[in-house]
Amino acid sequence: MPDVATQTQPYLGAALDWVGMDGIEMSVRFDPGDGDVQRSSARVGAFVNLTQPDQRGIHMSRLYLLMDEYLSAKTISAPMLEHLLRAFLESHKDLADRARISIRFEQLIRRAALRSKNSGWRAYPVSIEASLDADGFHLDLGTEVVYSSTCPASAALSRQLIQKQFTQDFEAAKTLDHAAVLSWLGSEKAIVATPHAQRSVAQFRVRFVDDATLNLIALLDRVELSLGTPVQTAVKRVDEQAFALANGGNLMFCEDAARRIKHAFDADDSIADFHIRLEHQESLHPHDAVAYASKDIQE
């Protein structure tokens, strides 16, 4: 059968940075770090460069069949993806010398409640970007954590109003009655103001050192522990109270949150590089507060 992709184009010739497919529907297998390999529906992008200026195109069906062979049957890992990218180049010998693949899916992970014995599922978005070129093999793992952030400035202003209400309800010249103060603290009258908090999102992409395992759960645990207030699944009153306590003990601007995650990643020897984006979806403003951070690599 004729193959017009092999025809040369001497008058329109040019080498191309990347050629391939994106948004391919694929089944993938992934171990998030607990040994529980899940099969997920993914969207995949596969590309090689085109080094021959007069070559009309690449063999996209070869890339597709290789992806189907590898991703459907094998669990995603750094060695597996490197082998797949080498197979991409082998299938395009004399046409390409660089290859890359992107994989996006959601990973369900069971998360325990703060105080009760309950637990529930969280779906974490996962993005894996792998490339192979003259500089070697590189792999980045991206995901996000949703958390609550309580504004430190709003908390301070709220405390000031509570103090003001206290001075109005209890005269300074009179001896304080313990029972009366305790009752006042438990009333709605005492809490005349509350600090504003908002749902916030930490998006991050990390590059692991060579031979490091793609441990998603360990990465999520490190970030959620550094923030202190990740959103919850199953919640009883004891859990909600613990969450309120965690918010009160973790007041943060977006700058604070970015620094917390940066310090956590800097302390992890398995992470070679990272990029962080923090978004606090303001409840006070109609716009968001945003901060970025990355690894300081010394030349």
ZIVEN-V763735 format. One record per residue. N is the residue number from 0. OMEGA is omega in radians with two decimals (999 if undefined). D_CENTER is the distance of its C-alpha to the mean C-alpha in whole Angstrom. Layout:
N;OMEGA;D_CENTER + N;OMEGA;D_CENTER
This chain:
0;-3.12;47 + 1;3.10;46 + 2;-3.06;43 + 3;3.12;42 + 4;-3.12;39 + 5;-3.13;41 + 6;3.11;44 + 7;3.12;44 + 8;-3.01;43 + 9;-3.08;46 + 10;3.13;46 + 11;-3.01;42 + 12;3.04;41 + 13;3.02;38 + 14;-3.09;35 + 15;-3.11;31 + 16;-3.11;28 + 17;3.03;26 + 18;3.13;27 + 19;-3.08;26 + 20;3.10;24 + 21;3.14;21 + 22;-3.14;20 + 23;3.11;22 + 24;-3.08;22 + 25;2.98;21 + 26;3.14;21 + 27;3.08;19 + 28;-3.07;19 + 29;3.04;16 + 30;-3.09;16 + 31;3.11;13 + 32;3.14;15 + 33;-3.13;18 + 34;-3.14;20 + 35;-3.12;20 + 36;3.12;20 + 37;3.01;19 + 38;-3.09;20 + 39;3.03;17 + 40;-3.04;18 + 41;2.96;16 + 42;-2.98;17 + 43;2.99;18 + 44;-3.11;19 + 45;-3.03;22 + 46;2.88;24 + 47;3.02;27 + 48;3.11;28 + 49;-3.02;32 + 50;-3.08;34 + 51;-3.07;38 + 52;-3.06;39 + 53;3.11;41 + 54;-3.00;39 + 55;-3.09;38 + 56;3.11;35 + 57;3.13;33 + 58;-3.04;33 + 59;3.14;30 + 60;3.11;32 + 61;3.10;32 + 62;-3.11;28 + 63;-3.10;27 + 64;3.08;30 + 65;3.09;28 + 66;-3.14;24 + 67;3.13;26 + 68;-3.06;28 + 69;-2.98;25 + 70;-3.11;22 + 71;-2.99;24 + 72;-3.01;26 + 73;3.10;24 + 74;-3.12;20 + 75;3.05;18 + 76;3.12;18 + 77;3.12;18 + 78;-3.14;22 + 79;-3.13;22 + 80;3.09;20 + 81;3.09;23 + 82;3.13;26 + 83;3.14;25 + 84;3.07;24 + 85;3.08;28 + 86;3.04;29 + 87;-3.08;28 + 88;3.11;30 + 89;3.14;33 + 90;3.12;33 + 91;3.14;33 + 92;-3.11;36 + 93;3.09;37 + 94;-3.01;35 + 95;3.04;32 + 96;3.06;31 + 97;3.12;27 + 98;3.06;24 + 99;3.13;21 + 100;3.04;18 + 101;-3.11;15 + 102;-3.14;14 + 103;-3.14;12 + 104;3.07;12 + 105;3.14;11 + 106;3.09;11 + 107;3.14;14 + 108;3.14;14 + 109;-3.13;16 + 110;-3.11;16 + 111;3.05;19 + 112;-3.06;21 + 113;-3.07;21 + 114;-3.12;25 + 115;-3.13;26 + 116;-3.12;26 + 117;3.05;24 + 118;-3.14;21 + 119;-3.09;19 + 120;2.94;16 + 121;3.10;13 + 122;-3.13;11 + 123;3.07;8 + 124;-3.12;7 + 125;3.02;7 + 126;3.12;8 + 127;3.12;11 + 128;3.13;13 + 129;-3.13;17 + 130;3.12;20 + 131;3.14;23 + 132;-3.10;26 + 133;3.13;29 + 134;3.11;26 + 135;-3.09;25 + 136;3.11;22 + 137;-3.14;18 + 138;3.09;15 + 139;3.08;11 + 140;-3.14;8 + 141;3.05;5 + 142;3.12;2 + 143;3.07;2 + 144;3.06;6 + 145;-3.06;9 + 146;3.10;12 + 147;3.09;15 + 148;3.11;17 + 149;-3.03;20 + 150;3.12;22 + 151;-3.14;24 + 152;3.12;27 + 153;3.11;27 + 154;3.13;28 + 155;3.12;31 + 156;3.11;32 + 157;3.11;32 + 158;3.12;34 + 159;3.12;36 + 160;3.09;37 + 161;3.06;38 + 162;3.14;40 + 163;3.12;42 + 164;3.13;42 + 165;-3.14;43 + 166;3.11;46 + 167;-3.05;47 + 168;-3.12;48 + 169;-3.11;49 + 170;-3.09;52 + 171;-3.07;52 + 172;-3.09;55 + 173;3.08;55 + 174;-3.12;54 + 175;3.06;51 + 176;-3.05;51 + 177;-3.10;48 + 178;3.14;48 + 179;3.12;48 + 180;3.13;45 + 181;3.10;43 + 182;3.13;44 + 183;-3.14;43 + 184;-3.14;40 + 185;-3.10;39 + 186;3.08;40 + 187;-3.13;38 + 188;-3.11;41 + 189;-3.09;39 + 190;-3.08;36 + 191;-3.14;37 + 192;3.07;33 + 193;3.13;30 + 194;3.13;27 + 195;3.09;24 + 196;-3.10;21 + 197;3.00;18 + 198;-3.05;15 + 199;-3.06;12 + 200;3.02;8 + 201;3.08;6 + 202;-3.10;4 + 203;3.11;5 + 204;-3.10;7 + 205;3.00;9 + 206;-3.10;13 + 207;3.03;15 + 208;3.13;18 + 209;3.08;21 + 210;3.10;21 + 211;3.14;18 + 212;3.08;17 + 213;-3.08;13 + 214;-3.11;13 + 215;-3.08;10 + 216;3.11;11 + 217;3.12;12 + 218;3.12;9 + 219;3.13;8 + 220;-3.12;12 + 221;-3.13;12 + 222;-3.10;9 + 223;3.09;11 + 224;-3.13;14 + 225;-3.14;14 + 226;3.07;13 + 227;-3.04;16 + 228;3.08;15 + 229;3.13;12 + 230;-3.01;14 + 231;3.10;16 + 232;3.09;18 + 233;-3.06;21 + 234;2.92;23 + 235;-3.08;27 + 236;-3.14;29 + 237;3.10;28 + 238;3.13;24 + 239;3.10;24 + 240;3.11;27 + 241;3.12;24 + 242;3.08;21 + 243;3.10;24 + 244;3.12;25 + 245;3.09;21 + 246;3.12;21 + 247;3.14;24 + 248;-3.11;23 + 249;3.07;20 + 250;-3.09;21 + 251;2.85;19 + 252;3.11;19 + 253;3.10;16 + 254;3.13;17 + 255;-3.12;17 + 256;3.14;14 + 257;-3.14;13 + 258;3.12;16 + 259;-3.12;15 + 260;3.12;11 + 261;3.13;13 + 262;3.13;16 + 263;3.13;14 + 264;3.12;13 + 265;-3.10;16 + 266;-3.10;18 + 267;-3.09;16 + 268;-3.13;19 + 269;-3.11;17 + 270;-3.13;14 + 271;-3.11;16 + 272;3.12;14 + 273;3.04;11 + 274;-3.05;10 + 275;2.98;9 + 276;-3.13;9 + 277;3.12;10 + 278;3.04;12 + 279;-3.05;15 + 280;-2.93;16 + 281;2.98;20 + 282;3.08;22 + 283;-3.08;25 + 284;3.03;24 + 285;3.11;24 + 286;-3.10;21 + 287;2.98;18 + 288;-2.99;18 + 289;3.05;15 + 290;3.11;15 + 291;3.03;13 + 292;3.09;14 + 293;-3.10;14 + 294;3.05;16 + 295;-3.12;20 + 296;-3.14;21 + 297;3.13;25 + 298;999;27
